[in-house]
Structure formats: structure tokens, C-alpha cells
Amino acid sequence: MEAAAELIVEKGWEATTAAEIGRRAGYSRTMVHARFGGKEAILEDFLQEYVGRLNPNPNPQATGMDQVLAHIDRIRDLYAHDPDVLRAMFVSTFESMKTTSPLRERVSDQLTGGIANVADGLRKGQRDNSVRQGIDLGRAVSDITAVFFGIAFLWIALPTGFDLDTELTHARDRILRDYGA
């Protein structure tokens, strides 16, 4: 999977072949096909193992605001432990927006689920008093989602001079300030 992640960052998913992934990982193409069954199966494993980690499952014991902030906290944790894989996750997410991308439907479903989790967290937070009453939930969800993906895009597009962790920390603080109770 690390070899696939490296190549996704370098070339994008569609331009990467199973043979290249195998060579990068030190395996023959035959071994890659025996282990994964081909490029699409590698893609499925990559999405399952890595991209799904971007969307944390709601914790029933957490406050609603903690549920909202879990998305930023997850990205910060992934960045601290494996920034190269995180970069590949974001590159594949942005690459999936092409109408011909084999990633499009899967990533779209994951994004929709993440947006729903943020909305659920805000509603839960209003019930448990961790989120301010009277906020426009639709606007808050759009704002928070745009912050996540704006920061991710800038980190991918401008990798030098852009401190992802600092920007995520500022975004987290602003979300707490703007929407926290």
C-alpha cells in the first residue's frame, strides 16, 4: 500500500499501473496480481485501508462538538504519523472529481458520509450544549467542510511553506470559537 500511496502522489491513480506498484514495492507483477488481483483490487484496498480513515466514526460518549472536531483531529493524527499516506489520500480524493475517475462514486459516498457526521455532530452538540444554539446548521456544515478541504488543497498544491498542522490547529480553534457553546 505504501508503494501505491507514493505513486498516487507522484502520478495520480489513473496513470499508475499495477506493474509500477509491484516494482516500487519490490514484487513482481505476478506477485502483485496474485496478492491483490490487479490494479482495481489495489485501489479497493487503498480506499478501504487509508481513505476511510479520514472519516472518523461517531463516538457515542463524545460531545457533539468533539464529534465535529474529530475530523480535524483525525487529519492531524494521520499527518503526525504518516504524512506521505495522508498526502496520497488527499491527492486521490481530488483526482476522483474527474467524471471518468473510478474513484468518483466511492469518494463521493465517503465525503457525503463525512458531511453527514459533521451535521449530526452539530445537532448533537446543540442537544448536549457543546454547540451554540441558533446557528444556521447548513451554513456551519458548509463552512466546516470548506475549511477541511481548503486546507487540504493548499497543502497539496503548495507543499513547501504550508504548515498543515498549524493551519488545522487554527481552523480547530476558529470552529470552537464560532460554533462552540
C-alpha positions in Angstrom: 0.0 0.0 0.0 2.9 2.4 0.7 4.1 1.9 -2.9 0.7 2.7 -4.2 0.5 5.8 -2.0 3.9 7.1 -3.2 2.9 6.6 -6.9 -0.5 8.2 -6.4 1.2 11.4 -5.1 3.7 11.3 -8.0 1.5 10.4 -10.9 -2.1 10.1 -9.8 -4.1 6.9 -9.6 -5.1 6.6 -13.2 -1.5 7.0 -14.5 -0.2 4.4 -12.1 0.0 0.7 -13.2 -0.1 -2.4 -11.1 3.4 -3.3 -12.5 4.8 0.0 -11.2 3.3 -0.6 -7.8 4.8 -4.0 -7.7 8.2 -2.8 -8.8 8.1 0.0 -6.2 7.1 -2.5 -3.5 9.8 -4.9 -4.6 7.4 -7.5 -6.0 6.9 -8.9 -9.5 3.8 -8.0 -11.4 2.8 -11.7 -11.0 3.1 -11.4 -7.2 1.0 -8.2 -7.2 -1.7 -9.9 -9.2 -1.6 -13.0 -7.0 -1.9 -10.9 -3.8 -4.4 -8.2 -5.0 -5.8 -9.4 -8.3 -5.0 -6.3 -10.2 -5.0 -2.5 -10.1 -8.7 -2.2 -9.2 -8.3 -4.5 -6.2 -5.3 -2.5 -5.1 -7.4 0.6 -5.3 -10.1 -1.0 -3.3 -7.6 -2.0 -0.6 -6.1 1.5 -0.6 -9.5 3.1 -0.2 -10.6 0.7 2.5 -7.4 1.0 4.5 -6.5 4.6 4.1 -9.1 6.9 2.7 -11.8 5.5 5.0 -9.6 6.6 7.9 -10.3 10.3 7.1 -13.9 9.9 8.3 -14.0 9.0 12.0 -16.9 7.0 13.2 -19.0 8.9 15.8 -18.2 8.2 19.4 -21.4 7.9 21.4 -19.6 9.2 24.6 -18.2 12.3 22.8 -19.9 15.7 22.8 -21.4 16.9 19.6 -18.6 19.5 19.2 -16.0 16.7 19.9 -17.6 14.7 17.1 -17.2 17.7 14.7 -13.6 18.3 15.8 -12.8 14.6 15.4 -12.4 15.2 11.7 -9.6 17.7 12.2 -8.1 15.7 15.0 -8.0 12.6 12.7 -6.2 14.5 10.0 -3.7 15.9 12.5 -3.1 12.4 13.8 -2.6 11.0 10.3 -0.3 13.9 9.4 1.8 13.3 12.5 2.2 9.5 11.9 2.2 9.1 8.1 2.2 12.4 6.1 3.0 10.6 2.9 -0.1 8.4 3.1 -2.2 11.4 4.1 -0.9 13.3 1.0 -1.9 10.3 -1.2 -5.3 10.2 0.4 -5.9 13.8 -0.5 -4.4 13.5 -4.0 -6.7 10.5 -4.7 -9.7 12.5 -3.3 -9.0 15.4 -5.5 -8.3 13.2 -8.5 -11.6 11.5 -8.0 -13.5 14.6 -9.1 -13.0 13.8 -12.7 -16.2 12.4 -14.2 -14.2 9.4 -15.6 -12.5 8.5 -12.4 -13.0 5.0 -11.0 -12.7 6.7 -7.5 -15.5 9.2 -8.0 -18.5 7.3 -6.6 -16.6 5.8 -3.7 -15.0 9.1 -2.6 -18.3 10.9 -3.1 -20.0 8.5 -0.8 -17.3 8.9 1.8 -17.5 12.7 1.5 -21.3 12.6 1.9 -20.9 10.5 5.0 -18.3 12.8 6.5 -20.6 15.8 5.9 -23.5 14.0 7.5 -21.3 13.2 10.5 -20.4 16.9 10.9 -24.1 17.8 10.7 -25.0 15.1 13.2 -22.3 16.3 15.5 -23.6 19.9 15.4 -27.1 18.8 16.1 -25.9 16.5 18.9 -23.9 19.4 20.2 -26.9 21.7 20.4 -28.7 19.0 22.4 -25.7 18.5 24.8 -24.9 22.2 24.9 -21.4 21.9 23.4 -22.6 23.8 20.3 -24.3 27.2 20.3 -28.0 27.4 19.8 -29.3 29.5 17.0 -26.6 28.9 14.5 -27.5 28.1 10.9 -26.6 24.4 10.7 -26.5 24.3 6.9 -24.0 27.3 6.8 -22.0 25.8 9.7 -21.7 22.4 7.9 -20.7 24.2 4.6 -18.1 26.3 6.5 -16.5 23.5 8.4 -16.4 21.2 5.3 -14.9 24.0 3.2 -12.2 24.6 5.8 -11.2 20.9 5.8 -10.9 20.7 2.1 -9.5 24.2 1.6 -6.6 23.4 4.0 -6.1 20.0 2.4 -6.0 21.5 -1.1 -3.5 24.2 -0.2 -1.2 21.6 1.5 -1.3 19.5 -1.7 -1.0 22.5 -4.1 1.6 24.4 -2.1 3.6 21.8 -0.2 6.5 24.0 0.7 5.8 26.8 3.1 2.4 25.5 4.2 2.3 24.1 7.7 -0.6 21.7 7.7 -0.7 21.1 11.5 -0.6 24.8 12.3 -3.4 25.6 9.8 -5.5 22.7 11.2 -4.9 24.0 14.7 -6.1 27.5 13.7 -9.2 26.0 12.0 -10.0 23.9 15.0 -9.7 26.9 17.3 -11.9 29.0 14.9 -14.6 26.3 14.7 -14.7 26.2 18.5 -14.9 29.9 18.7 -17.5 30.3 16.1 -19.8 27.4 16.9 -18.9 26.2 20.4 -21.2 27.0 23.3 
